[in-house]
Amino acid sequence: MKLANLTKVLATSALVAFAGSATFAADIAVIGGSNDDAFWNIIKKGIDDATPAVAANGGSVNYLRLVNYDNFAPDVVQLIRTAISMEVDGLVIPNWVPEAEDPAIKDAVAAGIKVILMNAGGAEKAKELGAINYVGSDEYVAGKAGGAYFGSHGQKNVLCINTLPGTANIEARCKGVIDGITEAGGKGAQLPLPSTSFGDATAVAEAIKAELAKDDSIDGVITISAGDADSAAVAVEQAGKTGKTQLGSFDMNQAGLDRIKAGTQAFAIDQQPYLQSFLAVSLLASAIDFGTDLPTNPVLTGPGIVDASNIEATLAGVSKGAR
């Protein structure tokens, strides 16, 4: 037998032996935000679309969601502990509050669970914790893009509304905004609000309106979520600043996209949450089942700016529940 043919036979035999001995059953837990947070419902679609491939190989995906954000850090840690107790093979987790989450994530890794950080954390944090990758946006870079956008469109004084103060990814967003507008020749500041105000439209709107009344020079407002942008839009209108104070947001919802189309919101920063969960679950399951490893680290899904120039294409994705 020729050497080339012998090589082919041996390679085929090895593949058959591997396929016969491997167990394809990646049981994965994904930890995410509350049910009433629209952003995390897009994350859920990515999980749902990735799940059939996991199930086809005998595995499962469990989505563990926070009930609310009132007791944020302890509740996230409890969900990590729950995943460990479930003896899952893989864990997809945002590293929102490193000082609280890091010990629990390290315990998961020590228990033999493969971890991918998603949405919050970054490549360096993933390496530090022993996670195999990070899938998401670089929040500081995204913030700088927002600050630069304001600066390039004439805004000089930008306020970043933070309804989840103390969370690493959100703090990075506002810091990026401030640095971005500063580099463009303007100035910026953060307005931290209690985390209990997240989702409280009235509280957020009143707080923003008060700041606009206090400082008439504020000509740009950006919120850390699409829901908060709805509140900010009300505040800008009630403060009589429509047309003077431009509105931006991180992430998007239908109301925000409608405002962009109508010209009453300047832009939204899209981190493509659908891709975050779809890719994170798919990559993790493949690593567990087949031993694959992606050389790209981190896997960045943003930032992208959605404004009047690309609103129609974005709305097409929204109609299918993926934007």
Secondary structure by P-SEA (a helix, b strand, c coil): ccaaaaaaaaaaaaaaaaaaacccccbbbbbbcccccaaaaaaaaaaaaaaaaaaaaccbbbbbbbccccccaaaaaaaaaaaaaacccbbbbbcccccccaaaaaaaaaabbbbbbcccccaaaaaaaccccccccaaaaaaaaaaaaaaaacccbbbbbbcccccaaaaaaaaaaaaaaaaacccccccccccccccaaaaaaaaaaaaaaacccccbbbbccaaaaaaaaaaaaaacccccbbbbbccccaaaaaaaaaccccbbbbcaaaaaaaaaaaaaaaaaacccccccccccccccccccccaaaaaaaaaaccc
